[in-house]
Amino acid sequence: MNKNFKIVFMGTPAFAVPSLKMLIREKYNVAAVITQPDRKAGRGHKLTPPPVKVVAEEAGIPVYQFEKIRVQEGVSLLKELAPDVMITAAFGHILTEEILAIPGYGCINVHASLLPKLRGAAPIQWAIINGEKKTGVTTMYTALALDAGDILEQESIDIPEEMTAGGLYDRLSILGAEVLEKTLQKLADGTLVRTPQNEAEATYFPMFKRGFGEIDFTKNGNEIRDFVRGTNPAPGAYMMYHDEKIKVYRVAVHEYSGSEPCGTILYADSKRGLGIRSADGMVSIEELKRCGSRCMDARDCLCGRALEVGYVFERQGER
């Protein structure tokens, strides 16, 4: 087996782009790319193609778009393409047993965690929210159970203390391409080893529900900081001030021994910024965005629009 084996690549967002570019750069035989439909995006709601589609079309690779690949039209296309191997990276579709049986060398998935930890659709965000110090990328053979297939290759990285989910997303997308390249090299020369996952060590975290992102100030300072980092840039952390939704982009943790209820505004001014009581002390909101404004330093934001000292932020939505 060599690089001439036929590949069908399935992916949608920017995370999948480095993996597809690697396949193109290394001159693998990518017969087709399958991705989700164009979506409306931005303030103008302009119909925008998925990042994977843009890269594939620039390389002259046929692109097929499906809302759900498991419909009969999608299954028929895959059978007609008859790939030797399928590769998925942040594809967002559930593959059926019929689909998984099509490629002779199976379906390889690029997953952004150290499986069996952090199975599910948002492993990058949850790694930071959960305060993980390390994460990485796993390639695995896709199975019917979610992210439960045999592990092929893994690489880990440290998560810097100030890194956001956006920064980690970018880093893991590049690492994903590197791990995929190693996986395909071993597949090509017959040295690829598959290792079953230890189900006793498996953890699963779901995709975020509507309204997810509201800060819970009854948590300790480090948990709040990690929550803000892990939801930046999406879905975004926020707090409700009366009926105003204030978005929060960065917080710092401080010692404090007062007796105010969690969520109480301790200070809010243009010199000190915004301090809020947490379970074990205080957090200062370093960067925020109020309605009608841009993201800015809290001190600058409070120059013209005051917040009431003593106001208590209480969660209104469901996390």
N, C-alpha and C positions, 0 to 999 in steps of 0.2 A: 504493500500500500504506500502511496506517495501523495504529494500535494495535488495530484490530478484527480483525487477522489472528489465527487460532486457534493457541494455544500449548499444547503438552503439556510440562509441566515434570517432569524426572526428577532426583531427588536424595534423599539419605538423612540425612547427619549435620548437625551445627550449621553447618558451613562453607557449606552450601547455603541456609541460612535467610535471610540478608540478601538474596540474589538473589531468592528467592521473595517476600519482603516488598516488595522494590522493584517487582516486577511487579504485586503487589496494590495498592500505594500509587499507582502510576502508571496504574492502571486498564487494564492490558493484559487481553486476553481469554484468561485461563488456563482452558482447557476441562477439564483434568484434571491431577492430580499422580500420578506413579508413583514408588513407593518400595519399599524392602525390607520384609520382614515385621517385626512386633514381635519384640523379643529380650528374654531374661531379663537383668536388670542389677541391680547393687547387691548388698549383703550378703544381702538377702532373696530374691534371684533373682526379683524381680517382673517380670512381662511388661510391657515398656515400649515405647511406640510410638516410631518415629524422630522426631527433632525436626521434620523437614519435614512429616510427617503431622499433627502437632499444629497447626502454623501453617495448613496447608491446610484442616483441618476447622474451625478457628475462623473462617476466611474463607468457609466454605460451598462450597469447591471439592471436587468428587468425588475420592476417593483410591482408588487401586488398588495392591495390594501383590503383588510377585512375588519368588520366590527367584531366578528367572532370567527376564528379560523375553523372551528369544529362544525360549521354548517357544511352541507353536502358539497357546495361549490368549492369550499376551501379544501376539503378532504380529497375531492377529485383532482384538484390542481396539484396537490402534493404527490398523489399517486402518479400523475402524469410526469411530474418533474423527476420522480424516482431518485431522490438524493441518497448518497452513501451515508451521509451524516447530516443531522440538523443541529443548529446551534441557536440557543435562545439567550437573550440578555435583556432583562427588563422589558419583556414582551407584553406582559399583562393579559395573556390569554391562557385559559385552561386547555391542556392538550389531552385528548381522549386516548384510550387504549388502541383504537384503530389508527390514530395518527402516529403514536409512538412505535407502532409495528412497521411503519413504512421504511425508515432508513435502516440499511443493513448493519451499520455500525452504531446505531442508536442516536439518541438526542442528548446533547451536552448543554447544560445550563451554566451560565456565569452568575453566581449569587454573591451579593455583597455582605457576607458575614463569614465567620468561622463556624460552619456547620459542625455539629447539630445545633449550636446556639443561634438564636435570632432567626428562626424560620419566619416566613411571612413577607408581606408586600413592602414594608418600610424598615428594613434592617439598619439602614444608615442612620436614620433619625433616632430609632430606638437605642442604638448603641450609645449615643451621646446622652439621651434622656436618662438611660439607666446608669450612667456614670462609668461606663466601661473604659478601661485604660488601653485596651488593645482591641482591634478588630481586623478584618482582612477580607480576602476573596476566596471563594471555593468554586472549583468546577466540579460538577457532578453529573451522573447520568440521571436524566429526568425519569421519575416514577409517577404513578398515579396519585400517591399521597403527596401532599404539599411539601416541597423541599426536603423530601425524605430519601432521595436516591443515593446510590453509592458515591462516595467521595473519590475524586480522581486526583486533583492537585489543590494545595492550599498555600497561601502566602499571608503572613500577618504584618501589621504595622502598628506603631504606637499612635494613640490619639492625643495630640497636644492639648493642653489644658484649656486654651482659648479657641480651639478650632470649632467652627460651626458645622452644622449638617451640610451646608453648601460647600464648604471647603473640603470636608471629608468625601462628599459625593464626587467631586472632581478628582481627588487623589485615588479613590477606589476605582473609578472608571478607567484610569490609566493602568492601575495594577491589574484590573480585570483582563485587559488586553494581554498583559505580560503572562498572566497565569494561563490564559487560553492558548497562547502560543506554545508554552511548554507542554500543555495537554495534547495539542495536535501533533507536536513533534513526536511525542511518545506513542500516540495512536498510529502515526505513520510508520514508525520503526518497530512496532509490535511490543513495546516495553511498558505500555500503560497498565497501571495496577488500580483496581477498584476496591475500595474499602467500605464495608457497610457502616452506616452511622450507628452510634450508640444511642438508642432511644431513651435510655435513662437520663442522658445528659441534654436531651432536646428541650429547647424553649421556643415558644411561639408568641409573636406579638402581631396584632391585627393592623390593618390599614386604619387610618384615623377616621373617626366618625365626624359627621357634620358638627361644627361648633367646637371641635377640639382646638386647644391652644390657650384657653383661659388659665391664667396663673393661679395656683393655689398657694396663698401665703401662709397656710397652716403647715406647709412643708418647711424643712430646714433650708438654710441659705444655699448650700451646695446643690441641693435638689432643685431649687428654683433656678439657679444659674444654669445647671445642666439642661433643664427643661427649655429655657430660653434659647440656649445654644442649639439644642436638638430640633427645635422647630423653626430655626432660621436658615433659609428664607421661607420655607413652606412646611406646614400650613401657617406658621407665624404665631408668636405668643402675643397675648393681649390681656388687658384688664379693663373693667367697666367702671367708669367714673360717672355716676348717675346714669344717663342714657348715652354717654359718649364712649366709643370704643377706642382705647389708646393702645397702639401697637408698641411692643417692647422688643428691642433688638440686642441689648447687652446690659447685663447687671454685674455688680460686684458685691462681695460678701463682707460683712463687717461684724465685729463683736458689739453687743448691746445688751444691757441687763434691765431694761425698763419693764413695766408690767402692763403696757397697753395690749389690747387684743391684736392677734395676728392680722395683718392687712392694714393697720393704722398708718396713715401718713404722718411721719415724725417731723419732717421738714420738707419744704417745697419753696425754693427761692433761687434766684439767679446766681447766687454765690456758692451755695452748697449743692444745688441740684435737687434730687428727689429721693428721700429715704423712707423706707416702708418696713414696718415690723414683720419679722419672720418668726418661725417657731423657736429658733435658737439664737436669735440676735436681730440683725437688720440687713436688708439688701438695699443698695443704692441703684436706681435706674440710671444707667449711663447714656443710653441712646433710646430715643422713642419717637413716635410719630403720632401727632394728634390730627383730628379730622381737618381736612383742608390744608395741611402742611406737609412738608417733607420730613424724612428721618433726620434728626439732629441731636446734638448734645442736649441733655436734659436742662442744663443751666441756661442755654440759649433759648430753649423752648419756653422756659418759665419767665423769660423777660417780659413778655407781653400777655401771657395767658396763665393766670395763677391757678393753683390747686389748693383746696381747703385743708389746712393742717388739722388732723383729728379725724378726717374722713376715713372710713374703713372699707377697704376693697373686699367684697364678699363674692364668691363665685356664683354666677347665675346660670351658667350652662353646664353641660356634662363633658367631663374630660374623657 
